[in-house]
Amino acid sequence: MASIKKRPTKFIFVTGGVLSGLGKGITAASIGNLLKARGLKVNLQKCDPYLNVDAGTLNPREHGECFVTKDGAETDLDLGHYERFIDQELTQASSLMSGRVLQQIIQDERAGLYAGEDVQIIPHLTGLIADYIQKAGQGFDVHLVEIGGTVGDYESLSFIEAIRELGIRVGLENCLYVHVVYLPYLGASQETKTKPAQNSVRDLRGLGIAPDILVGRSENPANESVKEKLSLFCGVGTDAIALLPNASSIYQVPLTLEDTGIADVIAKRLDLKVAKPHLKEWRSVVDSATKQRSKRVKVGVVAKYMDNQDTYMSVFEALRSAAWANDVAVDIEWIEAESVEKASPDQRAKLLEAVDGIVVPGGFGTRGLEGKIAAAQYCLAKKKSYLGLCLGLQMAVIAAARNAGLKDATSRELDPDSPTKVIDFMAGQEGKENTGGTMRLGDYPCVLAKDSQAAKLYGKKDIVERHRHRYECNNDYRDQYQKWGIRAVGTSPDDKLVEIIEAIDHPFMMASQFHPEFKSRPNRAHPMFDGFIKSLLQK
């Protein structure tokens, strides 16, 4: 019997021009969504030009949240979009930063692996980038690669050259280049301008890549005649140009792209054998995301990084998904942790009473921690719904201890010399406070108490969730939890680590040492967020 020849992986590269923040990540995720809906095995990867090894040490106020994969990679937030759009858990291979490649180059050079060669940007650095991309695509029908930054940035040149070379390596019939550009609208002349897009395509062509697909992003819908002009000056057929105006929900983008026919163009260009797209479930997601609802709940997020809403992207998306699942709209109100800390008791009560429930998300550093503790103390005392995420669990434990009379209760992060550290280092973490990749990262198992609210929400007692933290509940104080009015209802299988706590005799006060938001999906609300929203509706 003749063996069946395995079809090669097809590569789709997504680049951006004109300006950053256009939505390359959403575009890549949307294309992945449409191809997966056609029965293909799809993977996505983000290549970032930063000289960091990973996203673990990047400032969330500037770069948004650090998303964590199941195998513990600290990555750019776009991987969160990827996972939510294709409903698939990604791995470390889906995130590549310049620093990681350069680190490997230097290590190999020091180890003598280049056998005396001059180590150069081309072919060594670009070749290694291509190797990483090709390896990440193994075993998939289609591998989508988003190149961070904007064409023309000096720091992105190695990645642009690498994907040009990779096209030659795998055969141009097996790869396709998507370029996302900006189409500004001039109110004075009432027209959409294409010159910035033309210039960006010219820059890309100057680097050796001719785009196969153009995605034109705009604030408002552009006239279809724009396609003719872009086609003429950019050398891309009108059938391969998609116009993407701003959407009320990012989850609409796959369906907007579907309506342009771009997915079929891609399938034809890459000779992909595809089935009829199954988009019924995704259309339901969009219906839920865009439905107008009269019933609303207000959630206060006690935050310390308030410069950029992307800082808590997965938390916000998880809240929205849970709200949709309960057919209610959610208004998310930012509450500055330092404002809570500095407020008088009356001012604090007024601030926290204004919302239906409180979420305390993750974070690092001492700034604003006392405000988060105060918010947890208030929720405990007033029986207000509270959801703590990672740092939010640690603050809740301190709050419970202080409310019960242990006034000096604190964490090592706040006061390393305190004799009453109810939150402390986990083993082997001392001295690593400012280093990357050294925390408890990725998937870890958790066992839930049978009679707990958490077990009821999950519908099972054995779960696996993603972590990103350095501090843990100090086991020396666990026997006092009952007296403090809380229970450890989720622990590691060996019972040495506290994973979930619940308040006793409280409508809903639950906190996890892990980050449940990373596993939430727009079509499948996470149990903890679902339970939190339900508690707000039961008032």
Rosetta blueprint (number, residue, H / E / L):
1 M L
2 A L
3 S L
4 I L
5 K L
6 K L
7 R L
8 P L
9 T L
10 K E
11 F E
12 I E
13 F E
14 V E
15 T E
16 G E
17 G L
18 V L
19 L L
20 S L
21 G L
22 L L
23 G L
24 K H
25 G H
26 I H
27 T H
28 A H
29 A H
30 S H
31 I H
32 G H
33 N H
34 L H
35 L H
36 K H
37 A H
38 R L
39 G L
40 L L
41 K L
42 V E
43 N E
44 L E
45 Q E
46 K E
47 C E
48 D E
49 P L
50 Y L
51 L L
52 N L
53 V L
54 D L
55 A H
56 G H
57 T H
58 L L
59 N L
60 P H
61 R H
62 E H
63 H H
64 G L
65 E L
66 C L
67 F E
68 V E
69 T L
70 K L
71 D L
72 G L
73 A L
74 E E
75 T E
76 D L
77 L L
78 D H
79 L H
80 G H
81 H H
82 Y H
83 E H
84 R H
85 F H
86 I H
87 D L
88 Q L
89 E L
90 L L
91 T L
92 Q H
93 A H
94 S H
95 S E
96 L E
97 M E
98 S H
99 G H
100 R H
101 V H
102 L H
103 Q H
104 Q H
105 I H
106 I H
107 Q H
108 D H
109 E H
110 R H
111 A L
112 G L
113 L L
114 Y L
115 A L
116 G L
117 E L
118 D L
119 V L
120 Q L
121 I H
122 I H
123 P H
124 H H
125 L H
126 T H
127 G H
128 L H
129 I H
130 A H
131 D H
132 Y H
133 I H
134 Q H
135 K H
136 A H
137 G L
138 Q L
139 G L
140 F L
141 D L
142 V E
143 H E
144 L E
145 V E
146 E E
147 I E
148 G L
149 G L
150 T L
151 V L
152 G L
153 D L
154 Y H
155 E H
156 S H
157 L H
158 S H
159 F H
160 I H
161 E H
162 A H
163 I H
164 R H
165 E H
166 L H
167 G H
168 I H
169 R H
170 V H
171 G L
172 L H
173 E H
174 N H
175 C E
176 L E
177 Y E
178 V E
179 H E
180 V E
181 V E
182 Y E
183 L L
184 P L
185 Y E
186 L E
187 G L
188 A L
189 S L
190 Q L
191 E E
192 T E
193 K L
194 T L
195 K H
196 P H
197 A H
198 Q H
199 N H
200 S H
201 V H
202 R H
203 D H
204 L H
205 R H
206 G H
207 L L
208 G L
209 I L
210 A L
211 P L
212 D L
213 I E
214 L E
215 V E
216 G E
217 R E
218 S E
219 E L
220 N L
221 P L
222 A L
223 N L
224 E L
225 S H
226 V H
227 K H
228 E H
229 K H
230 L H
231 S H
232 L H
233 F H
234 C H
235 G L
236 V L
237 G L
238 T H
239 D H
240 A H
241 I E
242 A E
243 L E
244 L E
245 P E
246 N L
247 A L
248 S L
249 S L
250 I H
251 Y H
252 Q H
253 V H
254 P H
255 L H
256 T H
257 L H
258 E H
259 D H
260 T H
261 G L
262 I H
263 A H
264 D H
265 V H
266 I H
267 A H
268 K H
269 R H
270 L L
271 D L
272 L L
273 K L
274 V L
275 A L
276 K L
277 P L
278 H L
279 L L
280 K H
281 E H
282 W H
283 R H
284 S H
285 V H
286 V H
287 D H
288 S H
289 A H
290 T H
291 K L
292 Q L
293 R L
294 S L
295 K L
296 R E
297 V E
298 K E
299 V E
300 G E
301 V E
302 V E
303 A E
304 K L
305 Y L
306 M L
307 D L
308 N L
309 Q H
310 D H
311 T H
312 Y H
313 M H
314 S H
315 V H
316 F H
317 E H
318 A H
319 L H
320 R H
321 S H
322 A H
323 A H
324 W H
325 A H
326 N L
327 D L
328 V L
329 A E
330 V E
331 D E
332 I E
333 E E
334 W E
335 I E
336 E E
337 A H
338 E H
339 S H
340 V H
341 E H
342 K H
343 A L
344 S L
345 P H
346 D H
347 Q H
348 R H
349 A H
350 K H
351 L H
352 L H
353 E H
354 A L
355 V L
356 D L
357 G E
358 I E
359 V E
360 V E
361 P L
362 G L
363 G L
364 F L
365 G L
366 T L
367 R L
368 G L
369 L H
370 E H
371 G H
372 K H
373 I H
374 A H
375 A H
376 A H
377 Q H
378 Y H
379 C H
380 L H
381 A H
382 K H
383 K L
384 K L
385 S E
386 Y E
387 L E
388 G E
389 L E
390 C L
391 L H
392 G H
393 L H
394 Q H
395 M H
396 A H
397 V H
398 I H
399 A H
400 A H
401 A H
402 R H
403 N H
404 A L
405 G L
406 L L
407 K L
408 D L
409 A L
410 T E
411 S E
412 R L
413 E L
414 L L
415 D L
416 P L
417 D L
418 S L
419 P L
420 T L
421 K E
422 V E
423 I E
424 D E
425 F E
426 M L
427 A L
428 G L
429 Q L
430 E L
431 G L
432 K L
433 E L
434 N L
435 T L
436 G L
437 G L
438 T L
439 M L
440 R E
441 L E
442 G E
443 D E
444 Y E
445 P E
446 C E
447 V E
448 L E
449 A L
450 K L
451 D L
452 S L
453 Q H
454 A H
455 A H
456 K H
457 L H
458 Y H
459 G L
460 K L
461 K L
462 D E
463 I E
464 V E
465 E E
466 R E
467 H E
468 R E
469 H E
470 R L
471 Y E
472 E E
473 C E
474 N L
475 N H
476 D H
477 Y H
478 R H
479 D H
480 Q H
481 Y H
482 Q H
483 K H
484 W H
485 G L
486 I E
487 R E
488 A E
489 V E
490 G E
491 T E
492 S L
493 P L
494 D L
495 D L
496 K L
497 L L
498 V E
499 E E
500 I E
501 I E
502 E E
503 A E
504 I L
505 D L
506 H L
507 P L
508 F L
509 M E
510 M E
511 A E
512 S E
513 Q L
514 F L
515 H L
516 P H
517 E H
518 F H
519 K H
520 S L
521 R E
522 P L
523 N L
524 R E
525 A L
526 H L
527 P H
528 M H
529 F H
530 D H
531 G H
532 F H
533 I H
534 K H
535 S H
536 L H
537 L H
538 Q L
539 K L
